[in-house]
Amino acid sequence: MPPSPLTIAYYGFDDPFAACARLRVYEPARALGPAVRLIPGVAAQGAGHAVSPAVIESANLILIQRFFPGPATASLLEAAFASGKPVVYDTDDDFEATPPEHAFFPHLAPLLPFVRDTIARAACVTVSTPALAAVYAGRARQVRVLPNFLPDALWSLAAPPKRPVAAIGFAGTPSHAADLACLAPAFGELARQPDFTGRFVCFGCPTPPDFPADATAIPFSADYAAYAARLPRLGLSIGLAPLADTPFNRVKSAVKWQEYTAAGAASVCADLPPYREVVEDGRTGLLVGPDPRDWAQAVARLAGDAGLRRRLALQARETLDRSHLLSAQAAVYGELWRDIAQGGP
């Protein structure tokens, strides 16, 4: 007989259609098929949420994600810890390092004491990167890395486009507007050069002042599956992944490189730990420092060299296929979840 499924009671306030919940909970569980039974304990209710402790009873494992801990959920958290069942806290951010300009910063203060308490009491804290694991190592009983893999069930993996004019895209939520804004004047100047043949696209983030005036702007989509369906259809030749050098950003993952690679684009990425750990400079993308002029130079180089764009994109695709697709890596999640449920290290 096949083993009984691992039943996970899941508590998180992220929309089930949003990126984090899809990348780190719903898509891994779906990829694991009948081996995992995921039971959400949170449902949308008007402008808020309904939280049910009932799902704890049938669970082998309780999964708490991101900013679920707080004053409003304190009684549920106590019920989870009192159940005697292993509790996992999962996050892909260091909330302690959230910058003041981040949209969620004003809401953090009342939540942080409960997040800290959950981290300290959980059987395990799962995070997306080794750098984030190092942050939580002194705060948790056990920390394990569950990388963000590309959920290829949602993506149509695209070949590099063969268009005479290179489409240069920035795809990101509005919270990343500042990452792009510091590069805008340099890109605006580049676009005015008579020999420049590229065109710029912003997907999900408003175009900042001084950005190329003829840039195409596409509104943000909170539905990750819709985003995954749309990005490959944009025909991007070059994908931009700038990132401000902050403690909050240094523990991020290379999801943006994965997404651009899936869309067939050659990536230009910030030379910071999230991308440095994944991108081979000059082979699977370009790593660029903080100087906006260097970003403009890298974009100009790729826009003018279709052969280089294609080589970078194809080599990145080989790496993506080998190491970053959820369909091939979902067992990493399943094995760790089952190990914790069984009381393993």
C-alpha positions, 0 to 999 in steps of 0.5 A: 500500500502507498504511504498515507499522505502527509497532512499539513494544516497551513496558516498564512495571510498571503492571498492563495493566488499571490507569489509567496504562497504559490511559490512556497506552499501551494505549488510545492504541495501540488507538485507532490501530488497525493503524497501531501494533503494541504488543508488551509486554516485561513479563508478570506472573509470580507475585508479580513480573514476567518481563521479555523483551529479545526484543521489542526486536529487531522494534521501531521504538521502545522505550517505557519507562514510569514506575517500570520503571527500577531495579536489577532492570531495569538490564541490560534498559535497557542492551540497549535503549540499545545497540540503537540504536533510539529510547528514549522514557521516559513518565511522568505524575508527578514522582517526585522530588516524591513526598510521604512519605505516598504509598503508593509513596514507600518504594519509590522510593529504589533506583529514582530513580538509574535513573529519572534515568539513563533520563530523561537518556539517552532520545531523548525524555521524554513527559509529561502536562502542560506543568507536568510538561514544565517540571519535566523540561526541564532533565533530559532531551534532549527533552520533549514533552507527550502529554496524557491524553485520555478513552478514550471506547471504555471510557466510556458518556457519560452525560447529567446526571441528573434526580433531586431529590436531588443525589448528590455523589461523590468518585472516587479511589484510596486515595492521595487520602484526604488530599485528601478528609480535610481537607474532611470536617468541613465536608461533615459539618456541611453534611450536618447542615443541615436544608435540605440535600438532597444525599447523598454517595458515595465511590468507591474511597477510604474515608470519612474521619472526620467525613465525612457518616455516611450516605455511600455507600462503594464499594470501589476498583477497580484495573481502569480499564475496570471503573471507567469502566463503574461511575462513570456508573452512580452517577448523580452530579450533582456530582463532587468533585476536591480536591487538596492544593497540593503540587509533586507535585500541581501537575503532575497532569492534569485526568483527574478532570474528564474522568471526572466530565464523562463521567459527567454530573456538574458538577465542583467542582475545586481551584483549582490548575494541573491544573484551572485549565488546563482548567476555565472557572470558572462555565462548565464547573465550579467552581474552589475554593480551599483553605478547606473552608468554600468547598468546602461552600458550592460544594456547597450551591450546586450541590445546591440549583440543578439548573439550574446543575448541568445547565448546568455539566455540559452546557457541560463536555460540549461542551468534553470532546467538542471537545478531550478524547476519545481517539477524536478525538485519538489521532493526537497519540500516533501522530504523536509516536511515529512522529516519534521513531521516525524520528529527528525532533525 
